[in-house]
Amino acid sequence: MTSLPSNPIDQLFEWTARGQKAALATVVSTWGSSPRPPGSHLAINESGDFVGSLSGGCIEGAVVDAALAVIKTGKTQLLDYGVTNEMAWEVGLACGGKVTVFVEPISL
């Protein structure tokens, strides 16, 4: 079993040093109740492996899916999840808050 770094940025360095494509998702704003503050990170590689947390597990699956598209296209995405978003319940963000996440491709 391989031990993964607990820091998403360190993990990005490891993946990209090995030639893997990756993306970084960052919480850029929150409103109301949200599990993680702005600046929280999730690192995702082209295989769908990830390290970090954006919401304590509420939206990570949806963000990983978006990150895989970002890795493939090279185009950034700004994602909104919250109480007015129908997807909030679908992805598990039932805490009554709003989270905005910026997803960008990362390469050496």
N, C-alpha and C positions, 0 to 999 in steps of 0.2 A: 504494500500500500504506500502511495506517495503522499507526502504531506504538502498541502497547498498553503501558500502564504495567506494570512488572514487579511492582509491589506490588498484591496482590489488593484491599486496602482502597481504594487510589486508584482502581482499576478500578470498584469498587462505586459510588464517588461519581460517576464519569463516567456509568455506566449509569443510575443512578437520577436524575441531573440531566437526562438525556435522556428521562425518563419510562419507562424500561425496568424491568420487574420483575426482581428478582434474589434470590439466596440466598447465604449465607456458610456454608461448611463449615469446622469447626475441629477439629483433633485435640485431644481433651480428655484422653486417657490412652493410654499404651502399656505393653506388657509384653513382655519378651524382646527379640528382634531386630525392630526396626522402622526403616524408612528415614528417617522424619521425626519430630522431637520434638513433644511437646504444645505447642500454640500455633500450629502450622503452619496456614495457611489456603488455601482454594480458593474463589474467587469464581465464581459461575455466573449467567448471565443466562437470561431466558426462551427464548432461541433455542438454548441449550445451549452457548454460548461460555463458556470458562472461563480463568482466570488463577490461577496458583499451583500448589502441589503438596502432597499429603498423604502420598504414599507412593512417590514416584519413579515413578509410573505404574501401580503395582499395582492400586489400587482406585479410581482416579479415574473410570473409566467408570461403575461402579456408583454412586458418590457423585453424579455428574452426574445420573443417572437419578432418584435419590432427591430431589435438589435440585429437579428439574423438578416433581416431585409436591408438594414443599413450597411452591414458588412458586405452584402452581395452587390448593392448599388453604389455604395460610396457616398450616398446622400444622407445628410443629417435629418433627424426628426425631432419635433417638439410634441410631446404627448401630454394630454390633460386627462386626469382621472378625478372624479369628484361626485358630490351629491346630485348635481344636475346632469351628470353624464349617465345615460342608461347602462353603459358598460361598467360603471362603478360596482353595481351589485353582481354583475356577471364575473368580474375579476376578483371580487371579495373585498372591495373597499367600502365597507358599510359603516365606517367610523364617523361619518358625517363631515369629513373634511375634503380638501382638494389638494392634489399633488400635481405639479408640473415637472416633467422629466425631459431633459435634453439628451439625445442619444447621438453619438458621433463615432465615426470609424477611427480606428487607431492603427498606425503602422510605423515601422522604423524609418 
